[in-house]
Amino acid sequence: MTPTHSSTPTRSTKWVYPVGSALDGPWDVSLGTADSQTVIGGWRHTGIKIATLAAGGSVTLPAAREERIVVPLGGAFTVSIDEVDYDLAGRRSVFTGPSDVLYSGTNTSVTITSLVGGRVAVATAPAAAHYPARLIRAAEIPVELRGAGNCSRQVHNFGTPATLEADRFIVCEVLTPAGNWSSFPPHKHDEEKDGETNLEEIYYFETRVAPGASAPADTDALGYQRVYASDERPIDVNAEVRTGDVVLVPYGWHGPAMAAPGYDLYYLNVMAGPGAVRDWLISDDPHHGWVRGTWTDQLIDPRLPFSE
């Protein structure tokens, strides 16, 4: 069940982590979190951990001053928070609709177990205020169809301010049909100013061959992610992404996230920042913001929403 690439993974920049390049003990990915051995210099507000569990396997995160959301990627899980068990029904894959998720609050230990095995993500953010644990069932999660035409995508807003009371982070997942562009127009949230909040952002990716495509067995399902400078701080990312890859966005314009023809694209977003307001307020790249205005004359992609 562990994702693989067609080539040996390497860390190309400190912002791009191909599968296998951010391992930490039982974790396939461990970036930016309080107990991680892979903490990027200057990265302070967000973290992500991914684990692949065998049948009967478990992982534990000790109590820490961070809030967490447990997100099943494939399979079902039981999550224990300070000796209280929560059953997460899970899903077959990230492309089969929303999953139950669990918010832990802060200063609580978290143990994740799977009877049959599966893959699970934990989004994290250092936090001061404590909010109670909350189990959000799949049927409760707002499913947003955003954009139109070949900018259509599906957003599961389980960790956004309108859905979840939390201290710091904003967490959601986005599904983009093959050939479509997501995170477009390019936008930024790297300043605290009127109409914008300063938020670090993590993109964790998964890809698949689109349903109905006649792909060879050794196909290489991929997408692309772009990040570029919005001010004097240098950043220039134009990365191929596949299942298990992570791209960090510390600042700058980001987008598009492109689903290549023939391949559907998923990403889990984790955002948090130093500002007093927990809100996703963005500025569009002024060269491309006009594209939003074209959506009023286009239909939403009929392949959405993704479901079983």
C-alpha distance (Angstrom), angle and dihedral (degrees) to the residues before:
residue distance angle dihedral
M1 . . .
T2 3.80 . .
P3 3.83 110.1 .
T4 3.79 117.7 -116.5
H5 3.77 136.3 -164.7
S6 3.76 130.9 -143.1
S7 3.82 90.5 -117.0
T8 3.81 137.7 38.4
P9 3.83 108.9 -79.5
T10 3.77 117.9 -117.9
R11 3.78 132.8 175.0
S12 3.79 102.4 -109.4
T13 3.81 97.1 -177.7
K14 3.77 135.6 -10.6
W15 3.80 87.9 -98.5
V16 3.83 98.3 51.9
Y17 3.82 121.6 63.6
P18 3.82 115.2 -178.7
V19 3.78 117.3 -157.1
G20 3.79 110.7 -70.5
S21 3.81 96.1 23.5
A22 3.83 98.4 94.1
L23 3.81 101.2 45.3
D24 3.80 119.1 151.4
G25 3.81 118.9 175.9
P26 3.83 107.7 -65.7
W27 3.79 92.3 -2.2
D28 3.82 123.2 97.1
V29 3.81 87.7 -161.3
S30 3.80 127.0 20.5
L31 3.79 115.1 166.7
G32 3.77 132.3 158.1
T33 3.79 96.5 -11.2
A34 3.78 126.7 133.9
D35 3.82 95.8 -107.2
S36 3.80 98.0 33.5
Q37 3.79 123.2 122.4
T38 3.81 87.8 -153.3
V39 3.80 103.8 67.9
I40 3.78 115.3 154.0
G41 3.78 118.1 -135.1
G42 3.79 111.1 -101.6
W43 3.81 93.3 11.1
R44 3.81 106.2 124.3
H45 3.79 115.7 146.9
T46 3.82 112.0 50.8
G47 3.79 141.8 36.9
I48 3.78 142.2 178.5
K49 3.79 134.9 -159.7
I50 3.82 127.1 -172.7
A51 3.81 124.6 -168.8
T52 3.80 134.0 -176.1
L53 3.80 109.5 -151.1
A54 3.78 126.4 -161.3
A55 3.80 118.1 -140.6
G56 3.78 106.9 -63.9
G57 3.80 92.0 9.8
S58 3.79 126.4 136.8
V59 3.79 143.2 -174.4
T60 3.79 128.7 -157.3
L61 3.79 132.9 -152.7
P62 3.81 114.3 -162.7
A63 3.77 121.6 -131.2
A64 3.80 111.3 -77.3
R65 3.77 140.0 160.0
E66 3.77 92.3 -92.8
E67 3.78 134.8 95.3
R68 3.80 119.4 -128.6
I69 3.79 141.0 -163.2
V70 3.80 118.3 -158.6
V71 3.83 110.8 -147.3
P72 3.83 120.3 -174.9
L73 3.81 110.2 -139.7
G74 3.80 95.7 -177.1
G75 3.79 127.9 -7.0
A76 3.81 135.6 18.9
F77 3.81 126.8 -73.2
T78 3.78 145.0 -170.8
V79 3.79 113.9 -140.5
S80 3.79 120.9 -161.6
I81 3.80 117.6 -158.2
D82 3.80 112.4 -175.4
E83 3.82 90.8 -25.5
V84 3.82 95.1 -48.0
D85 3.83 112.9 118.3
Y86 3.80 124.7 -142.5
D87 3.81 121.6 -173.3
L88 3.81 115.3 -142.9
A89 3.81 110.9 -161.7
G90 3.79 90.3 -154.3
R91 3.81 125.2 -174.3
R92 3.77 142.6 -102.2
S93 3.82 92.3 -105.9
V94 3.79 140.5 -23.5
F95 3.82 88.6 -93.3
T96 3.82 94.9 62.1
G97 3.80 99.8 75.3
P98 3.81 134.0 -85.5
S99 3.80 124.2 -29.2
D100 3.78 133.0 -148.0
V101 3.81 108.3 -90.6
L102 3.80 132.3 -167.2
Y103 3.81 129.1 -142.6
S104 3.82 112.1 -155.4
G105 3.79 106.3 -169.3
T106 3.83 118.4 -142.1
N107 3.81 134.8 -55.6
T108 3.81 93.4 23.8
S109 3.79 130.0 121.4
V110 3.82 115.3 -123.3
T111 3.82 125.3 -156.1
I112 3.81 118.9 -175.1
T113 3.82 120.1 -162.8
S114 3.82 132.5 177.4
L115 3.80 122.9 -163.8
V116 3.81 93.9 -161.2
G117 3.81 100.6 24.7
G118 3.78 131.7 -107.5
R119 3.79 147.9 152.6
V120 3.79 122.7 -80.6
A121 3.80 137.0 -177.9
V122 3.79 128.6 -150.6
A123 3.81 117.8 -161.0
T124 3.80 114.4 -159.2
A125 3.79 141.5 -174.5
P126 3.81 131.0 177.1
A127 3.81 106.4 -110.5
A128 3.80 140.5 178.3
A129 3.80 104.2 -164.7
H130 3.80 119.5 67.5
Y131 3.78 122.3 -135.3
P132 3.82 122.8 -175.9
A133 3.79 122.4 -96.7
R134 3.79 113.0 -93.2
L135 3.78 132.1 -167.8
I136 3.82 110.7 -151.1
R137 3.78 112.7 -162.7
A138 3.81 119.9 -142.1
A139 3.81 90.9 -114.5
E140 3.83 90.3 57.7
I141 3.81 96.0 53.6
P142 3.82 114.7 105.2
V143 3.81 109.7 -123.4
E144 3.82 111.4 -154.8
L145 3.80 124.2 -166.9
R146 3.79 102.5 -152.1
G147 3.80 129.6 -168.0
A148 3.81 124.4 -1.4
G149 3.80 141.5 -112.8
N150 3.80 111.6 10.6
C151 3.82 89.5 -12.5
S152 3.83 91.3 63.3
R153 3.81 116.5 126.2
Q154 3.80 139.3 158.7
V155 3.82 122.0 -120.2
H156 3.82 126.8 -164.1
N157 3.81 104.8 -155.5
F158 3.81 101.3 -164.9
G159 3.82 97.2 132.9
T160 3.81 101.7 37.1
P161 3.83 123.6 114.8
A162 3.81 92.9 -104.4
T163 3.82 91.7 56.5
L164 3.81 107.7 29.7
E165 3.80 134.0 40.4
A166 3.79 106.7 -139.4
D167 3.78 139.8 142.6
R168 3.80 107.3 -120.7
F169 3.77 120.9 -12.4
I170 3.79 137.0 79.6
V171 3.81 114.8 -158.0
C172 3.80 131.3 -178.8
E173 3.79 140.5 142.6
V174 3.80 128.7 -128.4
L175 3.81 130.2 -157.1
T176 3.79 120.7 -162.1
P177 3.82 123.2 -169.4
A178 3.80 119.7 -127.2
G179 3.80 112.8 -73.6
N180 3.82 95.3 15.4
W181 3.81 129.8 118.6
S182 3.80 121.4 -129.8
S183 3.82 131.3 -175.8
F184 3.77 85.8 39.3
P185 3.00 137.1 176.3
P186 3.81 89.8 43.2
H187 3.79 108.9 -106.5
K188 3.78 141.3 173.6
H189 3.80 140.7 -146.9
D190 3.79 103.8 -174.4
E191 3.83 103.2 119.6
E192 3.78 136.2 61.8
K193 3.78 102.1 -130.2
D194 3.77 140.9 116.8
G195 3.80 107.2 -52.1
E196 3.82 96.0 6.4
T197 3.80 137.5 77.8
N198 3.80 127.7 -158.4
L199 3.81 108.1 -117.4
E200 3.80 133.4 162.2
E201 3.79 110.8 -141.9
I202 3.80 135.7 -154.4
Y203 3.80 124.2 -160.6
Y204 3.80 115.7 -162.3
F205 3.83 110.8 -173.9
E206 3.78 139.7 -152.6
T207 3.81 126.8 176.0
R208 3.81 137.3 -170.4
V209 3.77 141.1 176.6
A210 3.80 106.9 -90.8
P211 3.82 115.0 -106.8
G212 3.79 112.0 -91.3
A213 3.80 94.9 20.9
S214 3.81 116.3 131.6
A215 3.79 98.2 -136.7
P216 3.83 125.8 164.9
A217 3.80 118.0 -109.2
D218 3.81 92.5 -108.1
T219 3.81 95.5 50.7
D220 3.81 118.6 143.3
A221 3.82 108.8 -134.9
L222 3.79 107.3 -153.8
G223 3.78 146.8 157.8
Y224 3.80 136.4 -173.8
Q225 3.79 136.3 -117.2
R226 3.81 127.0 -162.0
V227 3.83 128.2 -161.8
Y228 3.81 123.8 168.1
A229 3.80 140.4 169.0
S230 3.79 122.4 -75.6
D231 3.82 95.1 -179.6
E232 3.81 139.2 0.3
R233 3.82 93.0 -51.6
P234 3.80 107.0 101.0
I235 3.79 121.2 -126.3
D236 3.80 128.8 145.7
V237 3.81 118.2 169.6
N238 3.78 124.2 165.9
A239 3.77 101.9 160.2
E240 3.78 137.6 172.3
V241 3.80 107.2 -132.5
R242 3.80 132.3 -161.8
T243 3.79 138.3 167.6
G244 3.80 109.0 -46.7
D245 3.80 97.9 19.3
V246 3.81 123.7 127.8
V247 3.80 130.2 -158.2
L248 3.80 119.9 -168.5
V249 3.80 121.1 -150.8
P250 3.82 110.0 -161.3
Y251 3.83 93.6 167.3
G252 3.77 140.2 -34.1
W253 3.78 137.7 72.0
H254 3.80 112.7 -41.9
G255 3.75 129.6 -169.3
P256 2.82 165.7 114.3
A257 3.77 105.5 68.1
M258 3.80 98.2 -168.8
A259 3.79 127.9 -155.0
A260 3.80 104.2 -151.1
P261 3.81 117.0 -131.7
G262 3.80 108.9 -81.8
Y263 3.82 94.9 21.2
D264 3.81 131.3 86.4
L265 3.81 117.2 -143.4
Y266 3.81 130.6 -145.7
Y267 3.76 129.0 -176.6
L268 3.78 135.4 179.2
N269 3.81 112.9 -145.7
V270 3.81 123.8 -153.7
M271 3.80 117.1 -175.6
A272 3.81 134.5 175.0
G273 3.77 137.6 142.9
P274 3.80 147.2 175.3
G275 3.81 98.1 -91.3
A276 3.79 126.1 112.2
V277 3.81 93.3 -123.4
R278 3.81 121.6 72.2
D279 3.78 99.0 -147.5
W280 3.81 139.5 118.4
L281 3.80 103.0 -123.2
I282 3.80 115.8 163.0
S283 3.79 143.7 -176.5
D284 3.81 119.6 -142.7
D285 3.78 121.7 -134.3
P286 3.82 98.5 -99.1
H287 3.81 90.6 -136.1
H288 3.80 91.7 62.5
G289 3.79 109.4 21.9
W290 3.80 91.0 98.5
V291 3.81 89.1 75.1
R292 3.82 90.8 77.3
G293 3.79 88.4 67.1
T294 3.80 91.9 60.8
W295 3.81 93.5 62.7
T296 3.81 94.0 76.1
D297 3.83 89.6 73.0
Q298 3.83 95.6 46.0
L299 3.79 134.1 76.0
I300 3.79 125.3 -124.1
D301 3.78 112.0 -99.4
P302 3.85 106.4 -88.2
R303 3.83 90.5 -138.2
L304 3.81 87.2 74.5
P305 2.94 136.6 126.0
F306 3.80 100.6 46.3
S307 3.81 111.6 -140.0
E308 3.81 142.6 155.2
